[in-house]
Every structure is written in structure tokens, then in C-alpha cells.
Amino acid sequence: MSARACPDDTLVRARRGELLPEEAGTLEAHLTLCASCRMSAALGRAVGPLPPPDDEDEALARRLIEHQLDAGAPSATVPVVPFPARRRRSPGRSWAVAASLLLMASAASAAYWTVRVKTARRAAAARAAWTPPARPSRTATPPAGATTGPPPLPLAPPTVPARPGPSQSRPVHAPARATQTAAIDPETLLRNANEARQARRADEAARGYRALQARFPSSREAVLSHLSLGNLQLSQGAFSDALAQFQAYLRLRGDGAELAEEALLGEARALAALGRPAEERAVWQSLEARFPRSEYSWRARERLRELERGAGP
Amino acid sequence: MRHLVASARSGDRAAMRALLTAVAPVVARAARRVLGRANPDVEDVAQQALAAFVDRLPTFRGESTVKHFAERIAVYRALTARRDAQVRQRHVMPGGPVDELGVPDIAPAHDVALAGRHRRELLLEALEALSSPQAEALALHFLFDHTIAEIAGMMGTPEETVRSRLRLGKQSLRARILRDPRLTPLREELS
């Protein structure tokens, strides 16, 4: 065993405890000659053995499974769309989903909105917004089999009473438009959707963002929600929908707007996942050119190099 | 396991559940191993990795085991999340506390287990300076004890390419460890 034929796999098997005694002797001899393998052995010692999955791994795994299955099946009573039909089939590059992007967008959004003073009236309106049933049912009686838990966000401008109270127990009719506006405002809708997202109620959050965009399309909150919804959809693998959201944000706010870098980053990642490298390259180049001091310019350069090499997942 | 993949691809929900049950612990362990057990991003990253596994299942060609396929996705995701966190640390909060980004505390170790985590964290920090393919190959090799053949199957590259990435990665890693005073404990380990 010469230094030119380093026994990398023998070192791995030694860490796994699979080495035969005679192999161990040969390895020891090689280590006296090969600095590279001594470094490998030292690195192996430094990181320690790979533990088998423990109870915490198992608990996390159970949550992951439920979340993953729930993501494709909003309700146990709803027929499940076959897996290939609800997932992108093309072998595009879907590696660049934005864990950190979601975090950053959330932080930026939260920082922006939390500085605004919330009046007591708006707080009351927010509570009222959560009290009515979300379904377009004419009664407030929960459907049979309904489960307890946080109420879903309204899918459309809801039919809500002016204030919570006994009226919830009687049929709810469409109130005057002025009442709706008082009860549901863009800020409330955005806050509710953000809270749903932070609580990992992704479907509810998505419905909230869409309701905001439909109800108040020109509001600042609705424009911002394109970024939030895009990030959410990106993390769920709905890349085409995410792409549309990021592009809508840029179209409505312009490339020089706040959070435009995040929108461009999201757009590039969605295009990467969709396997559209030419368009992806153009977006990365745009991001690097327009925001050379951005924290994402490093990422843009790295990805552009990967695209030039035609490598990377 | 392969028959589960085929069934899951054809829309069999039970097969998909069985498949996820098999690979989710591997994904969870990979995310926690790379990010650190106490990192608050672990669950998000693991979730994204599992979603990516489902998403990429149609592209699975059987060059590795299904668990290795899922593990590689999780490792890549977790390494990317670490890089992103470091970028934010440098550009958004220069000089800010590292643990705000979920990176485990790297204060002096007090016992063997903590020392092990400390060295592992330093190694992962050193990996962040390498190219993605090199860092990924080194992580799969040293953190997850995969052989070159296994890594080649997981990454879909020839074994010689993996060997080259490991060799070049170790060279870069060694140079970085030798010049970065924060990595002194690793230097002592290597000496």
C-alpha cells in the first residue's frame, strides 16, 4: 500500500469498526508514510463517530413525515392527487430552496411591520377577522367532523359581523361593505398570514396571502405578500407559482425597491429549480450587476461559475 | 426499497408514506449532524430536504441506495444553509454574535463530548471556505463515513472525481486550518 494509493475507504471502514486485524496493521504502516492519510485519520477522530439515529431524530422524522404528507393532502377527506401529478417532473435543479431566504424575508417583514403602531381599533378588528368561519357557509355552525384548532384565514373577503358576539351563532349574511373594510384591512391580513406561516400552517398562510392580493391588490401589504408567498411556495416546491410571485413583486415595485435583491434571489432559485438555466443566468447576472455589494452577490458569482461549468445540483 | 420508489412515483400514497418513513430519520440525522443539534434551523432545513427528496424522486436512477440519495440531498441542503448563515453573519450583522444565527456555541470545551462537538463545528466552519463539491464530498466522507464508491453513487460522479475532490479539499482544508487561529484546536489534532 503506497502513499500514492491512499486507502481512503480503509480509513472509513476503520471508523465504522469494520476493519480486519491484518488490514489494521497495513493501515498503520501506511499512516507512517502518508501525511495526507494521517490528516484523514485525524479529521475522522476530530469529528467523532457517526451516531445511529436517536430518539430526537425519530421524533423529528415523524414531524417531517406528517408535514410532508399534509403538504400534499390538505384534508384527509379530500381525494389525494397522485404524487407525480402534483410535483414537477422535469429533472430540474431544485437544490437551491431558500431556508435562509424565508427566514430573512420573514425577519425583514416582521421588522418593517412591527414598528408601526397598532391602534386598539385595529387590534379589535384583527380579533374580529378571526372569529367568522372561513368557508363561504351561510351558517357559523362548524361542519360535522370539524377539528379544533386555529381558524383558517379567509379565502375571500369574508362575510363577518361588525363585532364578535352572539351573532356568531346565527346565520351570517353579507354585511355592508364599509363594515368589511373596517374588520379586514391589508395590515391585518398580512399579519395573520405571516403568523400562519410562522406557525407552519403553510396552506393557511398561502390562502391568506392570496386573499390579501385579491382584496387589496394595490396596497403595500399585498405587494410585499408576493415576496412572502413566493418564498413559501419555493420552500414547498411549487416553483412555477413561486416564480410568478417574485416576478409580480419586481413588476409592481421595480428593481430598485426594497427587498428587490430577495426577489431576484427567489426568481433565480425558482428558475434553477425549473431547469431554465439561460433565464437563471440572466437573473443572477442582473442581481450581481445591480447589487454588487449585496450579501447575495457572492452566491450569484458562485452559481454563475457552476452554470458555466454545467455542474452542480 | 426500489419497489417503493416505483409505487410512490406512480402515485401510491401508502408507498410514499413508507418511503418517507424509511428516509426521514436519515434526513433528520443528516441535518442535525451538519447544522448542530441545537440549531433552530434544523427542522426547516430537514423539511426542505425531505420535500426536495420527494421532488427529485422522479430523477432517482438507482446509482445509490434510496437512503443515500436522501442523505445526500439533506447534507447539501444543510451545508447550503450554513453558508447562507455565514453570509448573513458577515454582511448583515458584522461582528454580531454567532449564536444568533443558530451556529452552536464554540466556547472552550469542558468535557469530551463538548470538545468533540467543538472540533466538529470548527471543521464544518472550515468546510464553508471550500467549493461546494469539495465540501460536500468531505462532509459525506468524514461526517457520514461514506466510502468513495458510495459518494460517487450519491453525487452521480465517477469515483476518480470524488477522489480528486477529497484530495484537493483536504489540501485546502489543511492550508486553512494552519493559517486560521480560530482553528487551533483542529491544528493540534492534526499535528
Chai-1 contact restraints between the chains, C-beta under 6 A:
chainA,res_idxA,chainB,res_idxB,connection_type,confidence,min_distance_angstrom,max_distance_angstrom,comment,restraint_id
A,D8,B,I148,contact,1.0,0.0,6.0,A-B,restraint_1
A,D9,B,T147,contact,1.0,0.0,6.0,A-B,restraint_2
A,D9,B,I148,contact,1.0,0.0,6.0,A-B,restraint_3
A,V12,B,D145,contact,1.0,0.0,6.0,A-B,restraint_4
A,V12,B,T147,contact,1.0,0.0,6.0,A-B,restraint_5
A,R15,B,D145,contact,1.0,0.0,6.0,A-B,restraint_6
A,R16,B,D145,contact,1.0,0.0,6.0,A-B,restraint_7
A,M39,B,K170,contact,1.0,0.0,6.0,A-B,restraint_8
A,M39,B,L190,contact,1.0,0.0,6.0,A-B,restraint_9
A,A42,B,E189,contact,1.0,0.0,6.0,A-B,restraint_10
A,A42,B,L190,contact,1.0,0.0,6.0,A-B,restraint_11
A,L43,B,F142,contact,1.0,0.0,6.0,A-B,restraint_12
A,G44,B,F142,contact,1.0,0.0,6.0,A-B,restraint_13
A,A46,B,R119,contact,1.0,0.0,6.0,A-B,restraint_14
A,A46,B,L123,contact,1.0,0.0,6.0,A-B,restraint_15
A,A46,B,E189,contact,1.0,0.0,6.0,A-B,restraint_16
A,V47,B,R120,contact,1.0,0.0,6.0,A-B,restraint_17
A,V47,B,L123,contact,1.0,0.0,6.0,A-B,restraint_18
A,V47,B,F142,contact,1.0,0.0,6.0,A-B,restraint_19
A,V47,B,L143,contact,1.0,0.0,6.0,A-B,restraint_20
A,G48,B,G116,contact,1.0,0.0,6.0,A-B,restraint_21
A,L50,B,F144,contact,1.0,0.0,6.0,A-B,restraint_22
A,L50,B,D145,contact,1.0,0.0,6.0,A-B,restraint_23
A,P53,B,P25,contact,1.0,0.0,6.0,A-B,restraint_24
A,P53,B,R29,contact,1.0,0.0,6.0,A-B,restraint_25
A,D57,B,P25,contact,1.0,0.0,6.0,A-B,restraint_26
A,D57,B,A28,contact,1.0,0.0,6.0,A-B,restraint_27
A,D57,B,R29,contact,1.0,0.0,6.0,A-B,restraint_28
A,E58,B,P25,contact,1.0,0.0,6.0,A-B,restraint_29
A,L60,B,A28,contact,1.0,0.0,6.0,A-B,restraint_30
A,A61,B,A24,contact,1.0,0.0,6.0,A-B,restraint_31
A,A61,B,P25,contact,1.0,0.0,6.0,A-B,restraint_32
A,A61,B,A28,contact,1.0,0.0,6.0,A-B,restraint_33
A,L64,B,A24,contact,1.0,0.0,6.0,A-B,restraint_34
A,L64,B,A46,contact,1.0,0.0,6.0,A-B,restraint_35
A,L64,B,Q47,contact,1.0,0.0,6.0,A-B,restraint_36
A,L64,B,L50,contact,1.0,0.0,6.0,A-B,restraint_37
A,I65,B,L20,contact,1.0,0.0,6.0,A-B,restraint_38
A,I65,B,A24,contact,1.0,0.0,6.0,A-B,restraint_39
A,H67,B,Q47,contact,1.0,0.0,6.0,A-B,restraint_40
A,Q68,B,L20,contact,1.0,0.0,6.0,A-B,restraint_41
A,Q68,B,L50,contact,1.0,0.0,6.0,A-B,restraint_42
A,V80,B,R13,contact,1.0,0.0,6.0,A-B,restraint_43
A,P82,B,G11,contact,1.0,0.0,6.0,A-B,restraint_44
A,F83,B,A8,contact,1.0,0.0,6.0,A-B,restraint_45
A,F83,B,G11,contact,1.0,0.0,6.0,A-B,restraint_46
A,F83,B,M16,contact,1.0,0.0,6.0,A-B,restraint_47
A,R87,B,D55,contact,1.0,0.0,6.0,A-B,restraint_48
A,R89,B,P58,contact,1.0,0.0,6.0,A-B,restraint_49
A,P91,B,T59,contact,1.0,0.0,6.0,A-B,restraint_50
A,S94,B,A52,contact,1.0,0.0,6.0,A-B,restraint_51
A,S94,B,D55,contact,1.0,0.0,6.0,A-B,restraint_52
A,W95,B,Y76,contact,1.0,0.0,6.0,A-B,restraint_53
A,V97,B,Q48,contact,1.0,0.0,6.0,A-B,restraint_54
A,A99,B,D44,contact,1.0,0.0,6.0,A-B,restraint_55
A,A99,B,V45,contact,1.0,0.0,6.0,A-B,restraint_56
A,A99,B,Q48,contact,1.0,0.0,6.0,A-B,restraint_57
A,A99,B,A81,contact,1.0,0.0,6.0,A-B,restraint_58
A,S100,B,D84,contact,1.0,0.0,6.0,A-B,restraint_59
A,S235,B,Q48,contact,1.0,0.0,6.0,A-B,restraint_60
A,G237,B,A51,contact,1.0,0.0,6.0,A-B,restraint_61
A,G237,B,D55,contact,1.0,0.0,6.0,A-B,restraint_62
A,E295,B,V87,contact,1.0,0.0,6.0,A-B,restraint_63
A,E295,B,H91,contact,1.0,0.0,6.0,A-B,restraint_64
